[in-house]
Amino acid sequence: MALVYSTDGGRTCPQCRQPLSGCLCAARAREALRGDGRVRVSRESKGRGGKTVTLVRGLALDDEALAALGKRLRTACGAGGALKDGVLEIQGDHVERVIELLVREGHAARRAGG
């Protein structure tokens, strides 16, 4: 017999049978989409007031490792940046340098876009 509703925890998630407040399905889905292992480095300036930003997508790392890698890349480029939704943003046009550093660390990084 499947539990559909319980007054103890309120509504439950149909996949993991946990209360919706403690459901891990959405977090697992975000993590799966976040890092597919295909590391793509691109340059973007749209929607940023004309400022150029180097983006690194597809790194299959957890949040802590991704933040540490972002710190190393920003330091090596001498630029600021951020980690947003699993995408590393580095201020400025540093595509070639970022690809070189990622390859040196063992990631199969490729240039995306033009």
Phi and psi in degrees as a GROMACS rama.xvg file:
@    title "Ramachandran Plot"
@    xaxis  label "Phi"
@    yaxis  label "Psi"
@TYPE xy
-94.9508  136.626  ALA-2
-77.8687  121.886  LEU-3
-101.977  -40.4187  VAL-4
-148.965  138.758  TYR-5
-134.836  138.909  SER-6
-77.2212  -13.2162  THR-7
-67.4071  -50.5512  ASP-8
-113.998  0.0644563  GLY-9
82.7198  -147.446  GLY-10
-69.0759  148.126  ARG-11
-116.252  155.059  THR-12
-76.8725  133.656  CYS-13
-68.3371  -25.9223  PRO-14
-82.8676  -51.4801  GLN-15
-101.957  -5.42756  CYS-16
61.9622  23.0856  ARG-17
-97.8981  157.877  GLN-18
-58.5557  146.429  PRO-19
-56.4361  -31.4261  LEU-20
-68.7681  -23.1228  SER-21
-112.961  14.7464  GLY-22
-68.4045  134.27  CYS-23
-104.667  -1.86494  LEU-24
-62.6731  -44.8537  CYS-25
-64.9063  -39.3135  ALA-26
-66.7696  -39.7357  ALA-27
-65.0341  -40.0786  ARG-28
-64.2574  -41.4052  ALA-29
-63.9805  -41.6506  ARG-30
-65.8697  -38.5611  GLU-31
-64.6769  -40.0323  ALA-32
-75.0251  -28.7119  LEU-33
-61.7548  -53.6863  ARG-34
-120.903  101.65  GLY-35
-93.4015  -0.479625  ASP-36
90.7055  -14.0692  GLY-37
-92.4834  100.492  ARG-38
-82.2751  118.787  VAL-39
-119.664  129.488  ARG-40
-114.671  125.742  VAL-41
-138.216  169.65  SER-42
-118.065  138.608  ARG-43
-143.653  144.861  GLU-44
-137.79  -5.59362  SER-45
-69.8599  136.979  LYS-46
74.0442  14.2155  GLY-47
-124.331  22.704  ARG-48
66.5584  29.5836  GLY-49
83.8769  -2.83946  GLY-50
-81.3517  135.284  LYS-51
-87.1206  138.454  THR-52
-133.323  138.134  VAL-53
-94.0254  126.863  THR-54
-111.307  138.08  LEU-55
-120.743  116.204  VAL-56
-120.526  155.814  ARG-57
88.2584  8.83075  GLY-58
-71.8476  124.691  LEU-59
-88.1337  68.6063  ALA-60
-129.965  155.229  LEU-61
-75.6721  172.1  ASP-62
-59.8494  -40.0688  ASP-63
-66.9953  -45.0978  GLU-64
-66.8359  -36.457  ALA-65
-66.0493  -41.4092  LEU-66
-64.963  -40.2324  ALA-67
-66.4891  -40.6595  ALA-68
-64.9812  -41.7674  LEU-69
-59.2741  -40.754  GLY-70
-61.8916  -44.7589  LYS-71
-64.475  -41.145  ARG-72
-66.6217  -43.0474  LEU-73
-64.4299  -38.5969  ARG-74
-65.6395  -43.9168  THR-75
-65.7314  -32.7982  ALA-76
-87.8799  -13.229  CYS-77
65.7613  40.2141  GLY-78
-138.211  165.997  ALA-79
-88.7242  -176.59  GLY-80
166.559  -170.42  GLY-81
-156.704  167.005  ALA-82
-115.631  115.257  LEU-83
-129.639  117.29  LYS-84
52.0468  42.5943  ASP-85
79.9295  6.11995  GLY-86
-112.408  125.135  VAL-87
-83.5919  130.019  LEU-88
-115.045  128.027  GLU-89
-122.966  126.01  ILE-90
-68.2213  131.495  GLN-91
101.173  174.116  GLY-92
-95.3428  94.167  ASP-93
-125.496  30.8761  HIS-94
-58.0097  -52.0818  VAL-95
-62.416  -43.2817  GLU-96
-65.5338  -41.4029  ARG-97
-64.7432  -42.841  VAL-98
-61.1699  -44.8307  ILE-99
-59.1151  -45.101  GLU-100
-67.1959  -39.5854  LEU-101
-66.8633  -40.6143  LEU-102
-64.2382  -39.2669  VAL-103
-62.099  -32.0378  ARG-104
-86.8265  0.638184  GLU-105
98.8642  10.4556  GLY-106
-95.2339  141.036  HIS-107
-85.8862  77.7461  ALA-108
-86.5908  140.524  ALA-109
-132.706  154.179  ARG-110
-80.7145  135.394  ARG-111
-116.436  150.065  ALA-112
81.9469  -159.816  GLY-113
